[in-house]
């Protein structure tokens, strides 16, 4: 995994004057060393939808008996929105 932090342009900074978090854009590059065949995408989508459905139903709560969330980890409400862009390599 590779992560980059880039300072925002001055035009972006003007739009974000009152924005409290650090004015950086970030990106993460992930290289999948074990790519799955395309015909498994529908199955993976169904599994992902189950995970998201469970998360939304429980409000992101951990199952009983599991370890509590580390205090430095942001809750879903505290996270910034992000966009995932997939680039073939």
Biopython code that builds the backbone (N, CA, C, O; Angstrom):
import numpy as np
from Bio.PDB.StructureBuilder import StructureBuilder

atoms = [
    (1, "UNK", "N", (0.848, -1.153, 0.000)),
    (1, "UNK", "CA", (0.000, 0.000, 0.000)),
    (1, "UNK", "C", (0.902, 1.226, 0.000)),
    (1, "UNK", "O", (1.958, 1.241, 0.631)),
    (2, "UNK", "N", (0.464, 2.250, -0.719)),
    (2, "UNK", "CA", (1.226, 3.487, -0.811)),
    (2, "UNK", "C", (0.269, 4.635, -0.532)),
    (2, "UNK", "O", (-0.817, 4.680, -1.110)),
    (3, "UNK", "N", (0.641, 5.553, 0.330)),
    (3, "UNK", "CA", (-0.209, 6.702, 0.652)),
    (3, "UNK", "C", (0.543, 7.988, 0.341)),
    (3, "UNK", "O", (1.754, 8.077, 0.544)),
    (4, "UNK", "N", (-0.188, 8.984, -0.155)),
    (4, "UNK", "CA", (0.389, 10.288, -0.485)),
    (4, "UNK", "C", (-0.440, 11.383, 0.163)),
    (4, "UNK", "O", (-1.667, 11.294, 0.210)),
    (5, "UNK", "N", (0.224, 12.412, 0.660)),
    (5, "UNK", "CA", (-0.443, 13.634, 1.107)),
    (5, "UNK", "C", (0.099, 14.762, 0.247)),
    (5, "UNK", "O", (1.311, 14.949, 0.142)),
    (6, "UNK", "N", (-0.804, 15.508, -0.366)),
    (6, "UNK", "CA", (-0.407, 16.603, -1.234)),
    (6, "UNK", "C", (-1.062, 17.884, -0.741)),
    (6, "UNK", "O", (-2.263, 17.887, -0.474)),
    (7, "UNK", "N", (-0.298, 18.992, -0.609)),
    (7, "UNK", "CA", (-0.932, 20.258, -0.241)),
    (7, "UNK", "C", (-1.957, 20.643, -1.308)),
    (7, "UNK", "O", (-1.756, 20.389, -2.496)),
    (8, "UNK", "N", (-3.043, 21.251, -0.876)),
    (8, "UNK", "CA", (-4.068, 21.688, -1.814)),
    (8, "UNK", "C", (-3.602, 22.935, -2.550)),
    (8, "UNK", "O", (-2.740, 23.670, -2.068)),
    (9, "UNK", "N", (-4.182, 23.162, -3.717)),
    (9, "UNK", "CA", (-3.868, 24.361, -4.483)),
    (9, "UNK", "C", (-4.440, 25.581, -3.769)),
    (9, "UNK", "O", (-5.310, 25.448, -2.909)),
    (10, "UNK", "N", (-3.952, 26.768, -4.126)),
    (10, "UNK", "CA", (-4.431, 27.986, -3.458)),
    (10, "UNK", "C", (-5.917, 28.218, -3.718)),
    (10, "UNK", "O", (-6.611, 28.746, -2.849)),
    (11, "UNK", "N", (-6.426, 27.835, -4.900)),
    (11, "UNK", "CA", (-7.864, 28.007, -5.163)),
    (11, "UNK", "C", (-8.690, 27.088, -4.267)),
    (11, "UNK", "O", (-9.761, 27.472, -3.799)),
    (12, "UNK", "N", (-8.193, 25.879, -4.030)),
    (12, "UNK", "CA", (-8.893, 24.968, -3.123)),
    (12, "UNK", "C", (-8.844, 25.489, -1.697)),
    (12, "UNK", "O", (-9.814, 25.361, -0.950)),
    (13, "UNK", "N", (-7.716, 26.076, -1.319)),
    (13, "UNK", "CA", (-7.589, 26.617, 0.040)),
    (13, "UNK", "C", (-8.578, 27.748, 0.276)),
    (13, "UNK", "O", (-9.131, 27.869, 1.369)),
    (14, "UNK", "N", (-8.809, 28.588, -0.753)),
    (14, "UNK", "CA", (-9.778, 29.686, -0.597)),
    (14, "UNK", "C", (-11.166, 29.142, -0.301)),
    (14, "UNK", "O", (-11.896, 29.715, 0.508)),
    (15, "UNK", "N", (-11.538, 28.043, -0.946)),
    (15, "UNK", "CA", (-12.864, 27.463, -0.708)),
    (15, "UNK", "C", (-12.958, 26.824, 0.666)),
    (15, "UNK", "O", (-14.055, 26.669, 1.203)),
    (16, "UNK", "N", (-11.824, 26.452, 1.242)),
    (16, "UNK", "CA", (-11.812, 25.713, 2.503)),
    (16, "UNK", "C", (-11.300, 26.550, 3.673)),
    (16, "UNK", "O", (-10.766, 25.998, 4.635)),
    (17, "UNK", "N", (-11.454, 27.865, 3.607)),
    (17, "UNK", "CA", (-10.914, 28.727, 4.664)),
    (17, "UNK", "C", (-11.374, 28.332, 6.052)),
    (17, "UNK", "O", (-10.581, 28.330, 6.993)),
    (18, "UNK", "N", (-12.639, 27.999, 6.189)),
    (18, "UNK", "CA", (-13.175, 27.670, 7.507)),
    (18, "UNK", "C", (-13.117, 26.178, 7.800)),
    (18, "UNK", "O", (-13.663, 25.721, 8.804)),
    (19, "UNK", "N", (-12.481, 25.441, 6.960)),
    (19, "UNK", "CA", (-12.387, 23.991, 7.133)),
    (19, "UNK", "C", (-11.337, 23.700, 8.193)),
    (19, "UNK", "O", (-10.199, 24.154, 8.068)),
    (20, "UNK", "N", (-11.689, 22.960, 9.223)),
    (20, "UNK", "CA", (-10.800, 22.745, 10.363)),
    (20, "UNK", "C", (-9.694, 21.710, 10.144)),
    (20, "UNK", "O", (-8.558, 21.971, 10.539)),
    (21, "UNK", "N", (-9.964, 20.553, 9.538)),
    (21, "UNK", "CA", (-8.864, 19.596, 9.373)),
    (21, "UNK", "C", (-7.756, 20.168, 8.488)),
    (21, "UNK", "O", (-7.967, 21.141, 7.764)),
    (22, "UNK", "N", (-6.612, 19.572, 8.553)),
    (22, "UNK", "CA", (-5.459, 20.011, 7.789)),
    (22, "UNK", "C", (-5.788, 20.081, 6.299)),
    (22, "UNK", "O", (-6.416, 19.168, 5.763)),
    (23, "UNK", "N", (-5.368, 21.160, 5.622)),
    (23, "UNK", "CA", (-5.711, 21.335, 4.203)),
    (23, "UNK", "C", (-4.828, 20.500, 3.281)),
    (23, "UNK", "O", (-4.036, 21.049, 2.516)),
    (24, "UNK", "N", (-4.959, 19.197, 3.349)),
    (24, "UNK", "CA", (-4.213, 18.292, 2.485)),
    (24, "UNK", "C", (-5.189, 17.382, 1.761)),
    (24, "UNK", "O", (-6.219, 16.990, 2.309)),
    (25, "UNK", "N", (-4.857, 17.058, 0.541)),
    (25, "UNK", "CA", (-5.587, 15.988, -0.127)),
    (25, "UNK", "C", (-4.756, 14.727, 0.081)),
    (25, "UNK", "O", (-3.545, 14.805, 0.287)),
    (26, "UNK", "N", (-5.386, 13.602, 0.029)),
    (26, "UNK", "CA", (-4.649, 12.365, 0.247)),
    (26, "UNK", "C", (-5.080, 11.326, -0.766)),
    (26, "UNK", "O", (-6.189, 11.379, -1.299)),
    (27, "UNK", "N", (-4.202, 10.392, -1.023)),
    (27, "UNK", "CA", (-4.545, 9.286, -1.910)),
    (27, "UNK", "C", (-3.845, 8.034, -1.407)),
    (27, "UNK", "O", (-2.789, 8.097, -0.778)),
    (28, "UNK", "N", (-4.452, 6.913, -1.697)),
    (28, "UNK", "CA", (-3.884, 5.619, -1.326)),
    (28, "UNK", "C", (-3.900, 4.741, -2.563)),
    (28, "UNK", "O", (-4.921, 4.637, -3.242)),
    (29, "UNK", "N", (-2.779, 4.115, -2.855)),
    (29, "UNK", "CA", (-2.688, 3.187, -3.983)),
    (29, "UNK", "C", (-2.564, 1.777, -3.430)),
    (29, "UNK", "O", (-1.752, 1.516, -2.541)),
    (30, "UNK", "N", (-3.365, 0.880, -3.957)),
    (30, "UNK", "CA", (-3.344, -0.505, -3.503)),
    (30, "UNK", "C", (-3.110, -1.403, -4.710)),
    (30, "UNK", "O", (-3.801, -1.294, -5.722)),
    (31, "UNK", "N", (-2.151, -2.271, -4.594)),
    (31, "UNK", "CA", (-1.861, -3.239, -5.643)),
    (31, "UNK", "C", (-2.363, -4.592, -5.168)),
    (31, "UNK", "O", (-1.861, -5.133, -4.183)),
    (32, "UNK", "N", (-3.347, -5.139, -5.860)),
    (32, "UNK", "CA", (-3.920, -6.431, -5.489)),
    (32, "UNK", "C", (-3.045, -7.537, -6.068)),
    (32, "UNK", "O", (-3.008, -7.745, -7.281)),
    (33, "UNK", "N", (-2.348, -8.236, -5.190)),
    (33, "UNK", "CA", (-1.467, -9.312, -5.642)),
    (33, "UNK", "C", (-2.216, -10.622, -5.856)),
    (33, "UNK", "O", (-1.640, -11.601, -6.332)),
    (34, "UNK", "N", (-3.486, -10.639, -5.507)),
    (34, "UNK", "CA", (-4.303, -11.840, -5.678)),
    (34, "UNK", "C", (-5.636, -11.450, -6.326)),
    (34, "UNK", "O", (-6.693, -11.615, -5.717)),
    (35, "UNK", "N", (-5.586, -10.927, -7.575)),
    (35, "UNK", "CA", (-6.834, -10.494, -8.207)),
    (35, "UNK", "C", (-7.780, -11.671, -8.448)),
    (35, "UNK", "O", (-7.347, -12.779, -8.766)),
    (36, "UNK", "N", (-9.053, -11.414, -8.294)),
    (36, "UNK", "CA", (-10.081, -12.444, -8.493)),
    (36, "UNK", "C", (-10.611, -12.351, -9.928)),
    (36, "UNK", "O", (-10.564, -11.282, -10.537)),
    (37, "UNK", "N", (-11.110, -13.456, -10.466)),
    (37, "UNK", "CA", (-11.666, -13.424, -11.824)),
    (37, "UNK", "C", (-12.919, -12.543, -11.882)),
    (37, "UNK", "O", (-13.659, -12.418, -10.906)),
    (38, "UNK", "N", (-13.130, -11.943, -13.042)),
    (38, "UNK", "CA", (-14.265, -11.042, -13.202)),
    (38, "UNK", "C", (-15.605, -11.729, -12.968)),
    (38, "UNK", "O", (-16.555, -11.081, -12.530)),
    (39, "UNK", "N", (-15.702, -13.022, -13.249)),
    (39, "UNK", "CA", (-16.993, -13.692, -13.078)),
    (39, "UNK", "C", (-17.377, -13.843, -11.603)),
    (39, "UNK", "O", (-18.513, -14.210, -11.303)),
    (40, "UNK", "N", (-16.451, -13.566, -10.681)),
    (40, "UNK", "CA", (-16.794, -13.628, -9.252)),
    (40, "UNK", "C", (-17.317, -12.287, -8.729)),
    (40, "UNK", "O", (-17.702, -12.195, -7.563)),
    (41, "UNK", "N", (-17.336, -11.253, -9.567)),
    (41, "UNK", "CA", (-17.775, -9.926, -9.121)),
    (41, "UNK", "C", (-19.199, -9.941, -8.575)),
    (41, "UNK", "O", (-19.423, -9.357, -7.514)),
    (42, "UNK", "N", (-20.190, -10.579, -9.236)),
    (42, "UNK", "CA", (-21.549, -10.581, -8.663)),
    (42, "UNK", "C", (-21.596, -11.192, -7.255)),
    (42, "UNK", "O", (-22.293, -10.678, -6.380)),
    (43, "UNK", "N", (-20.862, -12.277, -7.038)),
    (43, "UNK", "CA", (-20.833, -12.901, -5.709)),
    (43, "UNK", "C", (-20.192, -11.965, -4.687)),
    (43, "UNK", "O", (-20.706, -11.805, -3.580)),
    (44, "UNK", "N", (-19.066, -11.346, -5.058)),
    (44, "UNK", "CA", (-18.396, -10.413, -4.153)),
    (44, "UNK", "C", (-19.295, -9.216, -3.844)),
    (44, "UNK", "O", (-19.305, -8.722, -2.716)),
    (45, "UNK", "N", (-20.046, -8.751, -4.837)),
    (45, "UNK", "CA", (-20.977, -7.643, -4.622)),
    (45, "UNK", "C", (-22.040, -8.028, -3.604)),
    (45, "UNK", "O", (-22.351, -7.245, -2.706)),
    (46, "UNK", "N", (-22.601, -9.231, -3.735)),
    (46, "UNK", "CA", (-23.612, -9.684, -2.761)),
    (46, "UNK", "C", (-23.028, -9.743, -1.351)),
    (46, "UNK", "O", (-23.678, -9.330, -0.390)),
    (47, "UNK", "N", (-21.808, -10.253, -1.226)),
    (47, "UNK", "CA", (-21.162, -10.305, 0.089)),
    (47, "UNK", "C", (-20.935, -8.898, 0.645)),
    (47, "UNK", "O", (-21.181, -8.648, 1.825)),
    (48, "UNK", "N", (-20.468, -7.985, -0.200)),
    (48, "UNK", "CA", (-20.264, -6.602, 0.237)),
    (48, "UNK", "C", (-21.575, -5.961, 0.675)),
    (48, "UNK", "O", (-21.616, -5.237, 1.669)),
    (49, "UNK", "N", (-22.652, -6.231, -0.074)),
    (49, "UNK", "CA", (-23.955, -5.668, 0.284)),
    (49, "UNK", "C", (-24.429, -6.201, 1.630)),
    (49, "UNK", "O", (-25.043, -5.466, 2.405)),
    (50, "UNK", "N", (-24.152, -7.475, 1.917)),
    (50, "UNK", "CA", (-24.506, -8.039, 3.230)),
    (50, "UNK", "C", (-23.751, -7.324, 4.346)),
    (50, "UNK", "O", (-24.326, -7.002, 5.386)),
    (51, "UNK", "N", (-22.468, -7.079, 4.128)),
    (51, "UNK", "CA", (-21.648, -6.396, 5.132)),
    (51, "UNK", "C", (-22.178, -4.988, 5.379)),
    (51, "UNK", "O", (-22.341, -4.576, 6.527)),
    (52, "UNK", "N", (-22.444, -4.252, 4.308)),
    (52, "UNK", "CA", (-22.952, -2.883, 4.443)),
    (52, "UNK", "C", (-24.310, -2.886, 5.114)),
    (52, "UNK", "O", (-24.573, -2.052, 5.981)),
    (53, "UNK", "N", (-25.179, -3.810, 4.727)),
    (53, "UNK", "CA", (-26.510, -3.907, 5.326)),
    (53, "UNK", "C", (-26.415, -4.152, 6.830)),
    (53, "UNK", "O", (-27.124, -3.515, 7.609)),
    (54, "UNK", "N", (-25.550, -5.064, 7.236)),
    (54, "UNK", "CA", (-25.362, -5.356, 8.661)),
    (54, "UNK", "C", (-24.821, -4.127, 9.384)),
    (54, "UNK", "O", (-25.269, -3.802, 10.483)),
    (55, "UNK", "N", (-23.861, -3.448, 8.770)),
    (55, "UNK", "CA", (-23.279, -2.252, 9.379)),
    (55, "UNK", "C", (-24.350, -1.182, 9.583)),
    (55, "UNK", "O", (-24.434, -0.576, 10.651)),
    (56, "UNK", "N", (-25.167, -0.955, 8.552)),
    (56, "UNK", "CA", (-26.216, 0.061, 8.659)),
    (56, "UNK", "C", (-27.274, -0.336, 9.681)),
    (56, "UNK", "O", (-27.779, 0.512, 10.417)),
    (57, "UNK", "N", (-27.606, -1.613, 9.730)),
    (57, "UNK", "CA", (-28.619, -2.101, 10.666)),
    (57, "UNK", "C", (-28.153, -1.943, 12.115)),
    (57, "UNK", "O", (-28.949, -1.611, 12.993)),
    (58, "UNK", "N", (-26.877, -2.179, 12.359)),
    (58, "UNK", "CA", (-26.354, -2.114, 13.730)),
    (58, "UNK", "C", (-25.768, -0.751, 14.069)),
    (58, "UNK", "O", (-25.345, -0.525, 15.202)),
    (59, "UNK", "N", (-25.737, 0.156, 13.104)),
    (59, "UNK", "CA", (-25.150, 1.465, 13.352)),
    (59, "UNK", "C", (-23.650, 1.400, 13.566)),
    (59, "UNK", "O", (-23.070, 2.289, 14.188)),
    (60, "UNK", "N", (-23.026, 0.364, 13.059)),
    (60, "UNK", "CA", (-21.585, 0.213, 13.202)),
    (60, "UNK", "C", (-21.167, -0.314, 14.561)),
    (60, "UNK", "O", (-19.982, -0.310, 14.895)),
    (61, "UNK", "N", (-22.145, -0.771, 15.355)),
    (61, "UNK", "CA", (-21.824, -1.278, 16.692)),
    (61, "UNK", "C", (-21.078, -2.601, 16.590)),
    (61, "UNK", "O", (-21.338, -3.408, 15.698)),
    (62, "UNK", "N", (-20.158, -2.809, 17.505)),
    (62, "UNK", "CA", (-19.424, -4.072, 17.545)),
    (62, "UNK", "C", (-20.276, -5.144, 18.200)),
    (62, "UNK", "O", (-21.092, -4.833, 19.068)),
    (63, "UNK", "N", (-20.107, -6.399, 17.806)),
    (63, "UNK", "CA", (-20.850, -7.488, 18.453)),
    (63, "UNK", "C", (-20.501, -7.568, 19.940)),
    (63, "UNK", "O", (-19.404, -7.187, 20.350)),
    (64, "UNK", "N", (-21.440, -8.065, 20.739)),
    (64, "UNK", "CA", (-21.201, -8.208, 22.177)),
    (64, "UNK", "C", (-19.995, -9.108, 22.407)),
    (64, "UNK", "O", (-19.824, -10.121, 21.728)),
    (65, "UNK", "N", (-19.165, -8.732, 23.366)),
    (65, "UNK", "CA", (-17.994, -9.528, 23.695)),
    (65, "UNK", "C", (-16.765, -9.199, 22.871)),
    (65, "UNK", "O", (-15.677, -9.691, 23.170)),
    (66, "UNK", "N", (-16.914, -8.369, 21.829)),
    (66, "UNK", "CA", (-15.732, -8.017, 21.040)),
    (66, "UNK", "C", (-15.017, -6.849, 21.715)),
    (66, "UNK", "O", (-15.565, -6.175, 22.587)),
    (67, "UNK", "N", (-13.795, -6.638, 21.290)),
    (67, "UNK", "CA", (-12.998, -5.578, 21.913)),
    (67, "UNK", "C", (-13.562, -4.207, 21.561)),
    (67, "UNK", "O", (-14.047, -4.010, 20.447)),
    (68, "UNK", "N", (-13.506, -3.250, 22.500)),
    (68, "UNK", "CA", (-13.996, -1.897, 22.208)),
    (68, "UNK", "C", (-13.097, -1.209, 21.185)),
    (68, "UNK", "O", (-11.928, -1.556, 21.016)),
    (69, "UNK", "N", (-13.683, -0.226, 20.511)),
    (69, "UNK", "CA", (-12.953, 0.519, 19.497)),
    (69, "UNK", "C", (-11.858, 1.352, 20.159)),
    (69, "UNK", "O", (-12.074, 1.934, 21.223)),
    (70, "UNK", "N", (-10.690, 1.409, 19.534)),
    (70, "UNK", "CA", (-9.581, 2.208, 20.045)),
    (70, "UNK", "C", (-9.992, 3.679, 20.020)),
    (70, "UNK", "O", (-10.601, 4.112, 19.041)),
    (71, "UNK", "N", (-9.684, 4.472, 21.062)),
    (71, "UNK", "CA", (-10.135, 5.863, 21.130)),
    (71, "UNK", "C", (-9.626, 6.744, 19.997)),
    (71, "UNK", "O", (-10.259, 7.750, 19.675)),
    (72, "UNK", "N", (-8.500, 6.394, 19.386)),
    (72, "UNK", "CA", (-7.987, 7.246, 18.314)),
    (72, "UNK", "C", (-8.666, 6.967, 16.974)),
    (72, "UNK", "O", (-8.455, 7.708, 16.013)),
    (73, "UNK", "N", (-9.474, 5.914, 16.898)),
    (73, "UNK", "CA", (-10.173, 5.594, 15.654)),
    (73, "UNK", "C", (-11.456, 6.409, 15.602)),
    (73, "UNK", "O", (-12.248, 6.400, 16.544)),
    (74, "UNK", "N", (-11.654, 7.111, 14.496)),
    (74, "UNK", "CA", (-12.835, 7.957, 14.361)),
    (74, "UNK", "C", (-14.079, 7.119, 14.154)),
    (74, "UNK", "O", (-14.034, 6.077, 13.499)),
    (75, "UNK", "N", (-15.178, 7.569, 14.708)),
    (75, "UNK", "CA", (-16.442, 6.896, 14.429)),
    (75, "UNK", "C", (-16.874, 7.267, 13.018)),
    (75, "UNK", "O", (-16.337, 8.205, 12.430)),
    (76, "UNK", "N", (-17.831, 6.544, 12.477)),
    (76, "UNK", "CA", (-18.290, 6.794, 11.105)),
    (76, "UNK", "C", (-18.775, 8.226, 10.947)),
    (76, "UNK", "O", (-18.573, 8.828, 9.892)),
    (77, "UNK", "N", (-19.411, 8.785, 11.974)),
    (77, "UNK", "CA", (-19.931, 10.151, 11.888)),
    (77, "UNK", "C", (-18.804, 11.178, 11.832)),
    (77, "UNK", "O", (-19.006, 12.270, 11.300)),
    (78, "UNK", "N", (-17.624, 10.861, 12.364)),
    (78, "UNK", "CA", (-16.510, 11.802, 12.400)),
    (78, "UNK", "C", (-15.654, 11.768, 11.144)),
    (78, "UNK", "O", (-14.853, 12.675, 10.923)),
    (79, "UNK", "N", (-15.805, 10.752, 10.327)),
    (79, "UNK", "CA", (-14.957, 10.597, 9.149)),
    (79, "UNK", "C", (-15.373, 11.567, 8.056)),
    (79, "UNK", "O", (-16.543, 11.926, 7.922)),
    (80, "UNK", "N", (-14.375, 11.981, 7.277)),
    (80, "UNK", "CA", (-14.666, 12.804, 6.113)),
    (80, "UNK", "C", (-15.159, 11.894, 4.999)),
    (80, "UNK", "O", (-14.864, 10.699, 4.982)),
    (81, "UNK", "N", (-15.911, 12.468, 4.072)),
    (81, "UNK", "CA", (-16.324, 11.687, 2.913)),
    (81, "UNK", "C", (-15.105, 11.419, 2.052)),
    (81, "UNK", "O", (-14.176, 12.226, 2.013)),
    (82, "UNK", "N", (-15.107, 10.304, 1.374)),
    (82, "UNK", "CA", (-14.007, 10.011, 0.465)),
    (82, "UNK", "C", (-14.564, 9.369, -0.796)),
    (82, "UNK", "O", (-15.669, 8.826, -0.800)),
    (83, "UNK", "N", (-13.794, 9.442, -1.846)),
    (83, "UNK", "CA", (-14.157, 8.836, -3.118)),
    (83, "UNK", "C", (-13.073, 7.836, -3.483)),
    (83, "UNK", "O", (-11.886, 8.157, -3.443)),
    (84, "UNK", "N", (-13.477, 6.639, -3.835)),
    (84, "UNK", "CA", (-12.518, 5.633, -4.265)),
    (84, "UNK", "C", (-12.452, 5.628, -5.785)),
    (84, "UNK", "O", (-13.478, 5.519, -6.457)),
    (85, "UNK", "N", (-11.265, 5.745, -6.313)),
    (85, "UNK", "CA", (-11.051, 5.690, -7.755)),
    (85, "UNK", "C", (-10.189, 4.476, -8.048)),
    (85, "UNK", "O", (-9.105, 4.331, -7.483)),
    (86, "UNK", "N", (-10.654, 3.616, -8.915)),
    (86, "UNK", "CA", (-9.912, 2.408, -9.261)),
    (86, "UNK", "C", (-9.241, 2.605, -10.611)),
    (86, "UNK", "O", (-9.901, 2.899, -11.608)),
    (87, "UNK", "N", (-7.934, 2.441, -10.632)),
    (87, "UNK", "CA", (-7.161, 2.596, -11.854)),
    (87, "UNK", "C", (-6.526, 1.256, -12.201)),
    (87, "UNK", "O", (-5.777, 0.707, -11.393)),
    (88, "UNK", "N", (-6.811, 0.715, -13.394)),
    (88, "UNK", "CA", (-6.158, -0.542, -13.774)),
    (88, "UNK", "C", (-4.657, -0.323, -13.912)),
    (88, "UNK", "O", (-4.206, 0.744, -14.330)),
    (89, "UNK", "N", (-3.896, -1.344, -13.557)),
    (89, "UNK", "CA", (-2.435, -1.223, -13.635)),
    (89, "UNK", "C", (-1.907, -2.205, -14.653)),
    (89, "UNK", "O", (-0.698, -2.272, -14.878)),
]
sb = StructureBuilder()
sb.init_structure("model")
sb.init_model(0)
sb.init_chain("A")
sb.init_seg("    ")
for serial, (resi, resn, name, xyz) in enumerate(atoms, 1):
    if name == "N":
        sb.init_residue(resn, " ", resi, " ")
    sb.init_atom(name, np.array(xyz, "f"), 0.0, 1.0, " ", f" {name:<3s}", serial, name[0])
structure = sb.get_structure()
